[in-house]
Amino acid sequence: METEKVQIDLAPPRTPSRLGPLLLVAGAVALFSILNRPTDGLEGWSTDFEAARQEAALTNRPLLVAFSMYQCGPCAAMDTTVLPSEPVQAALKDFVPVYLDVEKNMDIARTFGVFSTPTYTVVDGQGQVMARSSGYQSAEEFVAFLGRALSNSISATENAPPAVQATP
């Protein structure tokens, strides 16, 4: 007597997923953003923290420090779409922007308590943090952040005690 082998497939029937093509497109966009972003900072942004700090002190403008990482998807999106946008560029005229790669500037990132990227920190002339923002933001959200930081900086200056001037 011969026994017949019967194979039973218990897996549910596969239906085509609509999520696959969407994930493929999202992955391609993220890869494109990372591969096409500047590697040495952004146009108009210093990459030298000390030089930017000195310029901020001389021009009496707050320092905007952008902490980024090369393989950070949200950083790449900010670098290629938000930061170069016209509204952001107009708002940056009130700041001295410096763009730092966290991997190359670990000590500075540690000093400012940076734990994620992208992180944007506004610092006054005395080195005090006036505002901080992390993560991806739209151009409108980033301009609003800069406006709040600038008003914090202005109100801090207005509320500061008057400087003592030497008399001859």
BELVENPE-V95920 format. One record per pair of residues at least 4 apart in sequence whose ideal C-beta (glycine too) atoms are under 8 Angstrom apart, sorted by the first residue. I is the first residue (numbers start at 1). J is the second residue. D is the distance in Angstrom with one decimal. If there is no record, write none. Layout:
BEGIN
i: (I:I)
j: (J:J)
d: (D:D)
END
This chain:
BEGIN
i: (16:18:19:20:21:22:23:24:25:26:27:28:29:30:30:30:31:32:33:33:33:33:33:34:34:34:34:36:37:37:37:37:38:38:38:39:40:41:41:41:41:42:42:42:42:42:42:43:44:44:44:45:45:45:45:46:46:46:46:46:46:46:47:47:47:47:48:48:49:49:49:49:49:49:50:51:52:52:52:52:52:52:53:53:53:53:53:54:55:55:55:56:56:56:56:56:56:56:56:57:59:60:61:61:61:62:62:62:62:62:62:62:62:62:62:62:63:63:63:63:63:63:64:64:64:64:64:64:64:64:64:64:64:65:65:65:65:65:65:65:65:66:66:66:66:66:66:66:66:67:67:67:67:67:67:67:67:67:67:67:68:68:68:68:68:68:68:68:68:68:69:69:69:69:69:70:70:70:72:72:72:73:74:74:74:74:74:75:75:75:76:77:77:77:78:78:78:78:78:78:79:79:80:81:81:82:82:82:82:82:82:83:83:84:84:85:85:86:87:87:87:87:88:88:88:88:88:89:91:91:91:91:91:92:92:94:94:95:95:95:100:100:100:100:101:102:102:102:102:105:106:107:108:109:110:112:112:112:112:114:114:115:116:116:117:118:118:118:119:119:119:120:120:120:120:120:121:121:121:122:122:122:122:122:122:122:122:122:123:123:123:123:124:124:124:124:124:128:130:130:130:130:131:131:131:131:133:133:133:137:137:137:138:139:140:141:142:143:144:145:146:147:148:149:150:151:152:153:154:155:156)
j: (20:22:23:24:25:26:27:28:29:30:31:32:33:34:73:76:35:36:37:73:76:77:80:70:71:73:76:80:75:76:79:80:42:43:79:70:47:45:46:47:99:66:79:83:84:97:99:84:89:92:97:66:97:98:99:51:52:55:96:97:98:99:98:99:100:101:52:98:53:65:98:100:105:108:54:55:56:63:65:96:97:98:57:63:98:123:127:58:59:61:96:60:61:62:63:95:96:123:125:125:96:125:94:95:96:94:95:96:122:123:124:125:130:149:150:153:95:96:98:122:123:124:92:95:96:97:98:120:121:122:123:146:149:98:100:108:112:120:121:122:123:83:97:98:99:100:118:119:120:100:102:105:109:112:114:117:118:119:120:121:72:75:78:79:99:100:101:102:117:118:75:101:102:103:117:75:101:103:76:117:118:77:78:117:118:135:136:79:117:118:80:81:82:136:82:83:118:136:137:142:83:84:84:85:139:88:136:137:138:139:142:88:142:88:89:89:139:90:91:139:140:143:92:139:142:143:146:93:95:142:143:146:147:97:146:146:150:122:146:150:104:105:108:109:105:106:109:114:117:109:110:111:112:114:114:119:121:123:129:119:121:119:134:135:134:134:135:136:132:133:134:132:133:134:142:145:129:131:132:129:130:131:132:146:149:150:152:153:127:128:129:130:128:130:153:156:157:156:149:152:153:156:145:148:149:152:137:142:145:141:142:145:142:143:144:145:146:147:148:149:150:151:152:153:154:155:156:157:158:159:160)
d: (8.0:6.9:5.9:6.4:6.4:6.3:6.1:6.4:6.4:6.4:6.2:6.2:6.4:6.5:4.9:7.5:6.1:5.9:6.3:6.8:4.0:5.5:5.5:7.7:6.6:6.5:4.6:6.5:7.8:4.6:4.7:5.4:5.7:7.6:6.4:7.0:6.4:5.0:7.4:4.2:3.9:7.9:6.2:5.8:7.1:7.8:5.4:7.4:7.5:7.3:6.9:7.0:4.6:6.4:4.1:5.9:4.2:7.4:7.3:7.0:4.6:7.2:7.0:5.6:6.9:8.0:6.2:7.2:6.1:7.2:5.6:6.2:6.8:5.6:6.5:6.4:6.3:6.0:7.9:5.2:7.5:3.7:6.5:5.9:7.8:7.9:7.9:6.3:5.9:8.0:5.0:7.9:5.4:6.5:4.1:8.0:4.1:7.6:6.5:5.2:6.6:6.7:6.3:5.8:5.2:7.6:5.6:7.3:5.1:6.4:5.7:7.7:6.2:6.7:6.9:4.6:7.0:5.1:6.5:7.1:4.4:7.9:7.1:4.2:6.9:4.6:7.1:6.5:7.6:5.5:8.0:7.3:7.7:5.3:6.3:7.7:6.8:7.1:4.6:7.7:6.3:7.6:6.8:7.1:4.8:6.7:6.5:7.8:5.5:5.6:5.2:7.8:5.5:7.3:4.7:5.7:6.6:4.4:7.5:7.1:6.3:4.2:7.8:7.0:6.6:7.1:6.1:6.7:5.4:5.2:5.9:6.6:5.2:6.1:4.7:7.9:6.6:7.2:6.5:4.8:6.6:6.5:6.4:7.5:5.9:6.1:4.0:6.1:5.3:4.5:6.1:5.8:7.1:5.6:4.7:5.7:5.3:6.0:7.4:7.8:5.7:7.8:7.2:6.9:7.8:6.1:7.7:6.6:6.8:5.0:5.6:5.6:7.7:7.4:6.9:6.8:4.3:6.3:6.5:5.2:7.1:5.0:6.3:5.4:5.6:6.0:7.7:7.8:7.8:7.9:4.8:4.5:7.0:5.5:7.3:7.5:5.6:7.2:7.0:7.7:7.3:4.4:6.2:7.2:6.3:6.7:4.7:6.4:5.9:5.8:6.0:6.4:6.6:4.1:7.4:7.8:5.3:7.9:6.9:4.8:7.5:7.9:5.4:7.3:7.8:6.8:6.9:7.3:6.7:7.3:4.5:7.0:4.8:7.5:7.7:7.0:5.8:7.4:5.0:7.2:4.5:4.4:7.5:7.6:3.8:7.9:7.6:6.9:6.0:6.8:5.9:6.6:5.0:5.3:5.6:6.3:7.9:7.7:5.4:4.6:5.1:6.8:6.7:6.1:3.6:5.7:6.7:7.6:4.8:3.8:4.6:6.8:7.0:6.3:6.5:6.5:6.5:6.4:6.5:6.3:6.2:6.4:6.4:6.4:6.3:6.1:6.2:6.5:6.3:6.1:6.5)
END
